[in-house]
């Protein structure tokens, strides 16, 4: 098998690995912003400084941290532009190279199962974009600092007769009590999207590449 063909067979897996890694890194680096640890009492000064806070209890300290977190998140949202660059490069490249493998299947005698897996992988790569409108809406509400108790109440008032998870995915706009709550919702969406689409496409491309390699 020529080197260009080998690279083409591996390309969907490589691009899917990049996008899956990015999804995992999003969770790793953003989740601490909504699950801030309690301040450590490591020095005498720190102990004195937080002595009153210790009496207030864990919940009170978390509330104080949440206030600061709500101020930080709108500025932190600037990462989105760079993130979209990865999304709109890796996923289209995964789809394009997977489709290319399907198109040359007859000429290169690819195993039928590998062809099916490249096809299924391309479908799941495209499904990542289905979650885009809701994800972008959540991030926009954080970046524009629109999440507060009033906006959340207004959103619920517009909910009407619709309820359950279907409304969560279809209603726009959808505001939360604060930016931290909105980011928690986005992290949940990102985790579901990663498990359903990103991991599945990666697994399909991996098995397809293994089958092609064994057939050589």
NUGU-562255 format. One record per residue (C-alpha): x, y, z. Coordinates in Angstrom, 3 decimals, always signed. Example, Ala and Ser with C-alpha at 12.3 -4.5 7.8 and 13.67 -1.06 7.14 Angstrom:
2
+----------+----------+----------+
|        X |        Y |        Z |
+----------+----------+----------+
|  +12.300 |   -4.500 |   +7.800 |
|  +13.670 |   -1.060 |   +7.140 |
+----------+----------+----------+
This chain:
216
+----------+----------+----------+
|        X |        Y |        Z |
+----------+----------+----------+
|   +0.000 |   +0.000 |   +0.000 |
|   +1.366 |   +3.395 |   -0.998 |
|   +2.132 |   +5.974 |   +1.663 |
|   -0.580 |   +8.433 |   +0.497 |
|   -3.203 |   +5.692 |   +0.861 |
|   -1.942 |   +4.804 |   +4.320 |
|   -2.160 |   +8.432 |   +5.385 |
|   -5.677 |   +8.714 |   +3.985 |
|   -6.820 |   +5.633 |   +5.916 |
|   -5.328 |   +7.031 |   +9.125 |
|   -6.428 |  +10.643 |   +8.617 |
|   -9.998 |  +10.348 |  +10.002 |
|   -8.636 |   +8.709 |  +13.154 |
|   -5.974 |  +11.398 |  +13.582 |
|   -8.441 |  +14.261 |  +13.181 |
|  -10.976 |  +12.555 |  +15.461 |
|   -8.268 |  +12.040 |  +18.077 |
|   -7.496 |  +15.756 |  +17.953 |
|  -11.132 |  +16.777 |  +18.383 |
|  -11.738 |  +14.238 |  +21.163 |
|   -8.632 |  +15.459 |  +22.973 |
|   -9.882 |  +19.035 |  +22.684 |
|  -13.259 |  +18.042 |  +24.146 |
|  -11.597 |  +16.349 |  +27.111 |
|   -9.301 |  +19.331 |  +27.656 |
|  -12.280 |  +21.691 |  +27.649 |
|  -13.755 |  +19.768 |  +30.548 |
|  -10.444 |  +19.483 |  +32.397 |
|   -9.605 |  +23.181 |  +32.186 |
|  -13.076 |  +24.739 |  +32.521 |
|  -14.669 |  +22.537 |  +35.187 |
|  -12.416 |  +23.880 |  +37.977 |
|  -13.959 |  +27.310 |  +37.345 |
|  -17.360 |  +26.021 |  +38.447 |
|  -16.079 |  +23.652 |  +41.120 |
|  -13.606 |  +25.878 |  +42.920 |
|  -11.878 |  +24.294 |  +45.926 |
|  -12.195 |  +25.862 |  +49.318 |
|   -9.319 |  +28.176 |  +50.280 |
|   -6.544 |  +26.348 |  +52.079 |
|   -5.587 |  +27.294 |  +55.611 |
|   -1.868 |  +26.698 |  +55.261 |
|   -0.404 |  +29.671 |  +57.120 |
|   -1.087 |  +31.579 |  +60.313 |
|   -2.108 |  +34.598 |  +58.254 |
|   -4.466 |  +32.513 |  +56.168 |
|   -5.912 |  +30.939 |  +59.279 |
|   -6.540 |  +34.350 |  +60.790 |
|   -7.948 |  +35.694 |  +57.557 |
|  -10.417 |  +32.863 |  +57.109 |
|  -11.245 |  +32.264 |  +60.774 |
|  -14.608 |  +33.968 |  +60.444 |
|  -15.255 |  +32.172 |  +57.166 |
|  -14.628 |  +28.823 |  +58.819 |
|  -17.454 |  +29.549 |  +61.230 |
|  -19.803 |  +30.374 |  +58.406 |
|  -19.495 |  +26.879 |  +57.078 |
|  -18.684 |  +25.309 |  +53.770 |
|  -21.837 |  +26.430 |  +51.974 |
|  -21.291 |  +30.091 |  +52.822 |
|  -17.730 |  +30.006 |  +51.526 |
|  -18.863 |  +28.344 |  +48.320 |
|  -21.374 |  +31.142 |  +47.815 |
|  -18.608 |  +33.726 |  +48.156 |
|  -16.428 |  +31.873 |  +45.671 |
|  -19.372 |  +31.655 |  +43.290 |
|  -19.746 |  +35.440 |  +43.299 |
|  -16.136 |  +35.849 |  +42.162 |
|  -16.576 |  +33.048 |  +39.653 |
|  -19.557 |  +34.795 |  +38.064 |
|  -17.360 |  +37.848 |  +37.485 |
|  -14.531 |  +35.867 |  +35.908 |
|  -16.499 |  +33.678 |  +33.491 |
|  -17.599 |  +36.421 |  +31.015 |
|  -13.971 |  +37.398 |  +30.392 |
|  -12.881 |  +33.780 |  +30.310 |
|  -15.275 |  +33.225 |  +27.404 |
|  -12.742 |  +34.729 |  +25.019 |
|  -11.360 |  +31.211 |  +24.487 |
|  -14.359 |  +30.519 |  +22.236 |
|  -12.865 |  +32.046 |  +19.085 |
|   -9.824 |  +29.782 |  +19.197 |
|  -12.021 |  +26.823 |  +20.068 |
|  -14.207 |  +27.383 |  +17.030 |
|  -11.090 |  +27.313 |  +14.877 |
|  -10.433 |  +23.776 |  +16.070 |
|  -14.072 |  +22.719 |  +15.698 |
|  -14.434 |  +24.036 |  +12.150 |
|  -11.197 |  +22.442 |  +11.023 |
|  -10.977 |  +19.040 |  +12.728 |
|  -14.576 |  +17.878 |  +12.219 |
|  -14.858 |  +18.830 |   +8.520 |
|  -11.473 |  +17.213 |   +7.898 |
|  -12.629 |  +14.036 |   +9.661 |
|  -15.752 |  +13.937 |   +7.523 |
|  -13.935 |  +14.740 |   +4.277 |
|  -11.229 |  +12.115 |   +4.730 |
|  -13.753 |   +9.489 |   +5.859 |
|  -15.848 |  +10.145 |   +2.750 |
|  -12.695 |   +9.964 |   +0.636 |
|  -11.954 |   +6.525 |   +2.069 |
|  -15.465 |   +5.372 |   +1.211 |
|  -15.143 |   +6.707 |   -2.338 |
|  -11.903 |   +4.814 |   -3.005 |
|  -13.089 |   +1.637 |   -1.280 |
|  -13.516 |   -0.328 |   -4.507 |
|  -10.210 |   +0.751 |   -6.013 |
|   -8.248 |   -0.029 |   -2.850 |
|  -10.226 |   -3.144 |   -1.855 |
|  -11.099 |   -1.918 |   +1.626 |
|  -12.872 |   -4.429 |   +3.901 |
|  -16.672 |   -3.896 |   +3.753 |
|  -16.868 |   -3.448 |   +7.515 |
|  -14.194 |   -0.750 |   +7.381 |
|  -16.200 |   +1.097 |   +4.737 |
|  -19.295 |   +0.955 |   +6.954 |
|  -17.338 |   +2.211 |   +9.947 |
|  -15.886 |   +5.122 |   +7.989 |
|  -19.443 |   +6.007 |   +6.956 |
|  -20.845 |   +5.755 |  +10.483 |
|  -17.894 |   +7.715 |  +11.829 |
|  -18.553 |  +10.527 |   +9.350 |
|  -22.197 |  +10.638 |  +10.443 |
|  -21.240 |  +10.985 |  +14.102 |
|  -18.659 |  +13.628 |  +13.206 |
|  -21.458 |  +15.635 |  +11.604 |
|  -23.758 |  +15.055 |  +14.591 |
|  -21.360 |  +17.082 |  +16.723 |
|  -22.694 |  +20.177 |  +14.950 |
|  -26.285 |  +19.396 |  +16.004 |
|  -25.375 |  +20.456 |  +19.537 |
|  -23.838 |  +23.687 |  +18.251 |
|  -26.776 |  +26.132 |  +18.518 |
|  -27.503 |  +25.282 |  +22.143 |
|  -23.816 |  +25.274 |  +23.100 |
|  -23.235 |  +28.635 |  +21.407 |
|  -26.328 |  +30.106 |  +23.074 |
|  -25.096 |  +29.082 |  +26.512 |
|  -21.601 |  +30.452 |  +25.941 |
|  -22.986 |  +33.691 |  +24.503 |
|  -25.163 |  +34.238 |  +27.577 |
|  -22.070 |  +33.840 |  +29.771 |
|  -19.829 |  +36.030 |  +27.637 |
|  -22.481 |  +38.779 |  +27.588 |
|  -23.141 |  +38.341 |  +31.331 |
|  -26.895 |  +37.895 |  +30.859 |
|  -27.466 |  +35.167 |  +33.429 |
|  -29.156 |  +36.343 |  +36.612 |
|  -32.146 |  +35.509 |  +38.789 |
|  -34.459 |  +37.830 |  +36.867 |
|  -33.563 |  +36.531 |  +33.403 |
|  -33.855 |  +32.959 |  +34.677 |
|  -37.327 |  +33.688 |  +36.047 |
|  -38.381 |  +35.258 |  +32.743 |
|  -37.113 |  +32.230 |  +30.855 |
|  -39.120 |  +29.888 |  +33.063 |
|  -42.208 |  +32.073 |  +32.618 |
|  -41.948 |  +31.651 |  +28.832 |
|  -41.633 |  +27.909 |  +29.168 |
|  -45.395 |  +27.424 |  +28.959 |
|  -46.637 |  +23.905 |  +28.479 |
|  -43.343 |  +22.475 |  +27.254 |
|  -41.235 |  +20.644 |  +29.803 |
|  -38.459 |  +18.135 |  +30.280 |
|  -35.243 |  +17.608 |  +28.376 |
|  -36.785 |  +18.443 |  +24.984 |
|  -37.395 |  +22.039 |  +26.037 |
|  -33.834 |  +22.286 |  +27.304 |
|  -32.506 |  +21.504 |  +23.841 |
|  -34.964 |  +23.563 |  +21.789 |
|  -35.935 |  +26.720 |  +23.701 |
|  -33.976 |  +29.888 |  +22.928 |
|  -32.877 |  +31.901 |  +24.806 |
|  -32.349 |  +29.916 |  +27.976 |
|  -30.931 |  +31.902 |  +30.868 |
|  -29.800 |  +30.635 |  +34.260 |
|  -29.614 |  +32.024 |  +37.780 |
|  -25.978 |  +32.999 |  +37.268 |
|  -23.026 |  +32.454 |  +34.941 |
|  -21.754 |  +29.521 |  +36.969 |
|  -25.046 |  +27.672 |  +36.506 |
|  -24.937 |  +28.367 |  +32.771 |
|  -21.369 |  +27.085 |  +32.537 |
|  -22.336 |  +23.960 |  +34.471 |
|  -25.104 |  +23.396 |  +31.918 |
|  -22.628 |  +23.849 |  +29.073 |
|  -20.188 |  +21.395 |  +30.657 |
|  -22.989 |  +18.845 |  +30.941 |
|  -23.901 |  +19.384 |  +27.293 |
|  -20.253 |  +19.143 |  +26.276 |
|  -19.829 |  +15.876 |  +28.184 |
|  -22.928 |  +14.344 |  +26.578 |
|  -21.849 |  +15.535 |  +23.142 |
|  -18.360 |  +14.161 |  +23.692 |
|  -19.632 |  +10.753 |  +24.765 |
|  -22.300 |  +10.456 |  +22.065 |
|  -20.550 |  +11.925 |  +19.031 |
|  -16.834 |  +12.499 |  +19.619 |
|  -15.997 |   +9.191 |  +21.268 |
|  -18.218 |   +7.231 |  +18.876 |
|  -16.629 |   +8.736 |  +15.757 |
|  -13.178 |   +8.081 |  +17.212 |
|  -14.028 |   +4.435 |  +17.976 |
|  -15.424 |   +3.912 |  +14.462 |
|  -12.335 |   +5.362 |  +12.802 |
|  -10.035 |   +3.383 |  +15.079 |
|  -11.647 |   +0.031 |  +14.288 |
|  -11.839 |   +0.914 |  +10.582 |
|   -8.132 |   +1.726 |  +10.510 |
|   -7.276 |   -1.523 |  +12.309 |
|   -9.341 |   -3.532 |   +9.821 |
|   -7.676 |   -1.808 |   +6.871 |
|   -4.216 |   -2.370 |   +8.347 |
|   -4.871 |   -6.070 |   +8.828 |
|   -6.177 |   -6.426 |   +5.287 |
|   -2.944 |   -5.163 |   +3.769 |
+----------+----------+----------+
